[in-house]
Amino acid sequence: MNIVELYEIFKQYPSVQTDTRKLKKGDLFFALKGPNFNANAFAETALTNGAAYAIIDDPAYNTNTNMILVDDVLTTLQNLALFHRNQFTIPFIAITGSNGKTTTKELIHAVLSERYKTYTTYGNLNNHIGVPLTLLNIKNDAEMAVIEMGANHRGEIASYCVYARPDHGLITNVGKAHLEGFGGYEGVKKGKGELFDHLRSCRGTAFVMWDYDYLRLMSGGIQKKYTYGTGDADVVGRIVESEPFLKFEVDGRMVSTQLVGSYNLPNALAAYAVGRFFEVPEDKIRKALENYAPSNSRSQLVEKNGNKIILDAYNANPSSMRAAIENFEKMSGENKVLILGAMAELGAESLAEHKGVIDLIKRYNWRNVVLVGGDFLKLDSPFLKFNNSSEAAEWLRNEHLSDAYILVKGSRSMKMEKVVDTSHEP
């Protein structure tokens, strides 16, 4: 079956699923394979549970007339996404970066939705499976599409651009994230810069944080640019206050957000810039930014048992860890506790980067510092250490803290949200 024929089936059953546990009646089930799983084995179950068709690539499981045998399920999924993408002439905005891309994506989606029917990446489905699923979820009434692209190695962003074909895009920043896969910081720059390479080649528009010299250089040669920053940009903003929430000003207009920390200013300004570029009324831009409330452990301010907890446990790398610690240190209050989980995917630089975080912590005064798991355990420091977040949660529960400010941060694999979930019950 060729892609045109498959697309005709997709138009009849425009809901795609790769997980039988989330399957709904009438879905198309794509039986993906990986190092530790083969969903071809679940194709029959998917049909029994209501899938309209199952797309498979293993002839051994081709036992039903509603199974569609292809050479490779993942490639077929991506090709179907490209074919669907080509049916639209609306703006497609791609977002990547080391830190803040999911928050920025959510803010941009909120702003654009004030004027346009906007589709965007659900959660953080931003990889080689999530990007095509996001594209296939875009309906015919779409007026805007916002696509988040994550990456942990070179060539990944370029591959997404092949089937997402963004004509607008932004890189939030380039930091020390996924150093192992990218082969160091310069590799990260080249990997994230693949988005600008694409925009350069297709004569698209780049939204550029003009405060960052490296993004100015990386966007060189892109003819259409719209800039934002704290000076000398198309959209200029300045922080009015950042405790506990970010409040900033653009052209004399105040925006009071529910975002914790001054490090969220670039994310908010990016959304403001995109909104203004696409002529969303200024009052609606402000409304969208003020109404957005972070979730999923992204810089959430949680108040429990008389304590104020900044839960920033969605992910961590050396850049975001340093920004969170320095922002936390500047907040008023003396009763501050750090509970930090280890950072993942740093490769040969991991020990040095964890030591750098410890050295930063030592510069300031804290009531307590707790380091959890990974390479934190391999380094000498005067701070408390635990093997995992469950042990840290037990320590925090037994401390019976009150009137404390607590920062909880760590890489996703450390599951640092458990510290809050299990330690602050009444």
C-alpha positions, 0 to 999 in steps of 0.5 A, a space after each residue: 500500500 502506498 502513502 496516498 492509499 494509506 492517507 485515504 484510510 487516515 482521512 476516514 480514521 484520523 486518529 493515530 495511536 501507538 499504545 494499545 493501552 490508550 487505544 480508542 475505537 476507530 484508531 489507526 494502530 501503528 505497531 512500532 518496534 524498539 530495542 526492548 519491544 515489538 508492538 507487532 505482537 499487539 496488533 491483533 489485540 489492537 483490532 480486537 479492542 476497536 482499532 480500525 486498522 493495524 499498521 505492521 511491518 512483521 509478516 509473521 503477525 499479518 493475520 487479519 484483513 485489517 492489518 496493513 503490512 509495510 516495510 517499516 512502521 516508523 518510516 511509514 508514520 513519518 511519511 504519513 505525517 509529511 503527506 498530511 503536513 503538505 495539505 496545509 498552507 498555514 504557518 508552522 512554528 518549530 521550537 527547540 532549545 536546551 531549556 524552556 522549550 516546553 514552557 515557551 511552546 505552551 505560552 506561544 500556543 496560549 497567545 496564538 489561541 487568542 486569535 487563531 485555531 492553534 494546534 500544538 505538541 501535547 505534553 512533551 511528545 517532541 521526538 521522532 515518534 511524538 513529532 509525527 503524532 503531533 502533525 497527524 493530530 492537526 485538523 482541517 480547521 487549523 490556522 496555526 501549528 506549533 511544533 516542539 522539537 527535542 533532541 539528544 544528538 546531531 541530525 535529529 532536528 534536521 530529520 524532524 524538519 524534513 517532515 514538519 517543514 516549519 516555515 517559522 521557528 525559534 531556538 530558546 537557548 543553547 546550554 549544556 544539555 545532552 552533552 553525551 549525545 551531542 559530543 559537547 557544547 559545540 555539538 549542542 549548538 550545531 544540533 539545535 542550529 539545524 532548525 536555523 539551517 532549515 529556515 535559512 534554506 527555505 527562506 523562513 522566519 526566525 524569532 531570535 532572542 537578541 540578548 544572546 550573542 550566539 543566537 545572533 551569530 547562529 541566525 546569520 544569513 536568515 533574511 527574515 528575523 523578528 527579535 526579542 530581548 531586553 534591548 535593541 530588539 523588535 520586542 523589548 521587555 524588562 523585569 519589574 519583579 520576579 518574586 514569587 512570580 515574574 512581572 515584566 513590562 513591554 512598551 509600558 504595558 505590565 504583564 503579571 505572570 504565574 511563572 516563577 523566576 527571572 529566567 522565564 523572561 525570555 520564554 514569555 518575551 518569545 511568546 509576546 514576540 510571536 503574538 505581535 508578529 502574527 497580529 494578536 491584539 496586545 491586550 489578548 497577548 497579555 491576557 494569555 500570558 497572565 492566565 497561563 499556569 505552569 504544570 507538570 512540575 515546571 517551576 510550579 509554586 506549591 504551598 504545603 504545610 506552611 512551606 513554599 516549594 518551587 517544584 522544578 523537577 521536569 528536567 535539569 541540565 547544568 544551565 538550567 540547574 545554575 539558573 534555578 539555584 541563582 534565582 532561588 538564592 536571590 529570593 527573599 527569606 533566610 530559611 531556604 532548603 535545596 533538594 537537588 537530583 542528579 543531572 543525566 546524559 552529560 557523558 564524560 563531563 558529568 562529574 565536572 558539571 556536578 562538581 560545578 553545581 556543588 561549588 556554586 551551592 557553596 557560595 551561598 548560605 542555606 538552611 539545608 542542602 540535599 543531593 540525590 543520586 547519580 554523580 552527586 554521590 561520587 563527589 565529596 561535599 559537606 551536604 546531605 546525600 541520598 540514593 533516590 528521591 524516596 529517601 529524600 522524601 522520607 528525610 524531608 517528612 521527618 524534618 517537619 519544616 515550617 516557614 521554609 522555602 524549598 527548591 526541588 529540581 533534578 533530571 526527569 529520571 530522578 523523579 524528584 516530584 516524589 519529594 513533594 508528593 510524599 513528604 507534604 501530606 497533612 
